[in-house]
Amino acid sequence: MFPVTIGQIESPNSFRHTLDLLGATEVTSKANDILDRGFQAESAHFFHSSCQNDLLADVSVEELGLFDNSMYEEILATGVGREVVWEGTRYELSKVVPAHLLALRVKYISQPKNEWLRGAMDGVEHPMGNMMLFRLVHGKNGVMYFDTDDGGDLDDPFDDHVRFLWRLVPVVPTA
């Protein structure tokens, strides 16, 4: 589980500056393109004007009960609204927005090598036209990345070992 606060990163430049201070963390060129475009469009999905605390969890395609080459549309349909329990509290899985992944990349500096976490999110359009997902990568070379994945279209397949980051929304008990 990953507690994050969104709304603390004001722009692509402030994000990149923060990562520079951390060292060994890079933003790929495709991710930079999308961040700059999102900022120019004043997208609240990228840079929130107010702070919000959220809890994220990583769940594999297999843990959702799906198989190799499951389509992204099926992954989202199976995950969104799915109930999970953590430390005695019930939550529902919800899609993340890019701001969640920006906040986690800054915070998650202990990410294990060879771990790749993709956002369970609506795909964002790259300037070249294809839909992308953001992901956090800690490569074999020891460098951590804020990166993109070309899997943002609903008909893109994913293997069962692929892990997605979801927002946990507390389930309010009904009377």
C-alpha positions in Angstrom: 0.0 0.0 0.0 1.2 3.5 -0.9 -0.2 6.6 0.9 0.2 9.6 -1.4 -0.8 13.3 -1.4 -1.7 14.8 -4.7 -1.7 18.5 -5.2 1.8 19.2 -4.1 3.4 19.1 -7.6 2.5 22.3 -9.4 4.0 21.8 -12.9 6.2 19.5 -15.0 9.2 21.7 -14.1 8.6 21.4 -10.4 8.2 17.6 -10.8 11.4 17.3 -12.8 13.3 19.6 -10.3 12.1 17.4 -7.4 13.3 14.2 -9.1 16.6 15.9 -9.9 17.1 16.5 -6.2 16.4 12.9 -5.4 19.0 11.7 -8.0 18.9 8.4 -10.0 15.4 9.2 -11.2 14.6 10.2 -14.8 11.5 11.2 -16.8 11.5 9.6 -20.3 10.9 11.8 -23.3 7.4 10.5 -24.0 6.4 11.1 -20.4 7.8 14.6 -20.6 5.8 15.3 -23.8 2.6 14.2 -22.1 3.3 16.1 -18.9 4.0 19.3 -20.8 0.9 18.9 -22.9 -1.2 18.2 -19.8 0.1 21.3 -18.1 -0.6 23.5 -21.1 -4.1 22.1 -21.2 -4.4 22.9 -17.5 -5.5 19.4 -16.8 -6.5 18.8 -13.2 -5.7 15.2 -13.7 -2.0 16.0 -13.8 -1.6 18.9 -11.4 -4.2 19.5 -8.7 -4.6 22.9 -7.1 -5.6 21.5 -3.7 -4.1 18.7 -1.7 -5.8 15.3 -1.3 -4.6 12.3 0.6 -5.1 8.9 -1.1 -4.1 5.3 -0.7 -2.8 3.3 -3.7 -2.4 -0.5 -4.0 -0.7 -2.6 -6.7 -2.7 -5.5 -8.0 -1.7 -7.9 -10.8 -3.8 -9.0 -13.7 -3.8 -12.5 -12.2 -4.8 -11.3 -8.8 -7.9 -9.8 -10.5 -8.7 -13.3 -11.7 -7.7 -12.7 -15.3 -5.4 -14.5 -17.6 -2.4 -13.8 -20.0 -3.3 -11.4 -22.8 -6.3 -9.9 -21.0 -7.5 -6.7 -22.7 -7.1 -3.4 -20.9 -10.8 -2.9 -21.1 -11.4 -6.1 -19.2 -8.8 -5.3 -16.6 -10.5 -2.0 -15.9 -14.0 -3.5 -15.9 -12.9 -6.2 -13.5 -10.9 -3.9 -11.2 -13.1 -0.8 -10.8 -15.4 -1.3 -7.9 -13.8 -4.6 -6.8 -13.8 -4.8 -3.0 -10.6 -5.5 -1.1 -9.8 -5.5 2.6 -6.6 -4.1 4.1 -5.9 -3.9 7.8 -9.5 -4.6 8.6 -10.9 -1.8 6.4 -12.9 -2.4 3.2 -12.0 -0.5 0.1 -13.1 -0.4 -3.5 -10.6 -0.2 -6.3 -10.8 2.9 -8.4 -8.8 4.3 -11.3 -5.9 6.6 -10.6 -5.2 9.9 -12.3 -1.7 11.0 -13.5 -1.3 13.1 -10.3 -1.3 9.9 -8.2 1.6 8.5 -10.2 3.6 11.8 -10.1 3.2 11.8 -6.3 4.2 8.2 -5.9 7.3 8.5 -8.2 8.6 11.3 -5.9 7.8 9.3 -2.7 8.7 5.7 -3.8 12.5 6.0 -3.9 12.8 2.5 -2.3 11.2 0.8 -5.3 12.8 -2.6 -5.8 14.9 -3.2 -9.0 13.0 -4.7 -11.9 9.7 -3.5 -10.6 7.3 -2.0 -13.1 4.0 -0.5 -11.9 1.5 0.9 -14.4 -1.4 3.2 -13.5 -4.9 1.7 -13.8 -6.1 4.9 -15.5 -7.7 6.4 -18.5 -5.1 6.4 -21.3 -3.6 9.8 -22.0 -2.9 10.8 -25.5 0.7 11.3 -26.7 1.3 14.2 -29.2 1.8 11.5 -31.8 -1.7 10.3 -31.3 -1.4 6.9 -29.4 -2.8 6.4 -26.0 -0.4 5.8 -23.1 -0.4 4.8 -19.5 2.1 6.2 -17.0 4.3 3.7 -15.1 6.9 3.7 -12.4 10.0 1.7 -13.4 13.1 0.7 -11.5 15.4 -0.6 -14.2 18.1 -3.3 -14.0 20.6 -0.4 -14.4 19.6 1.0 -11.0 17.8 4.1 -12.5 14.2 4.8 -11.5 12.0 6.2 -14.2 8.7 8.0 -14.7 7.8 6.4 -18.0 4.9 5.6 -20.3 3.5 2.4 -21.7 1.9 2.2 -25.1 -1.0 0.1 -23.5 -3.5 2.9 -23.0 -6.0 1.7 -25.6 -8.8 -0.5 -24.3 -7.9 -3.3 -26.7 -4.3 -3.5 -25.6 -3.4 -6.9 -24.0 -1.4 -7.4 -20.8 0.2 -10.5 -19.3 -1.1 -11.9 -16.0 2.1 -10.9 -14.1 1.6 -7.2 -15.0 0.9 -5.0 -11.9 -1.4 -2.0 -11.9 -1.7 0.8 -9.4 -5.2 1.4 -8.2 -6.7 4.1 -5.8 -8.4 2.6 -2.7 -11.7 4.2 -1.8 -13.1 3.4 1.6 -16.4 1.6 1.5 -18.9 3.4 3.6 -21.0 0.9 5.6 -24.7 1.1 4.8 -27.1 1.3 7.7 
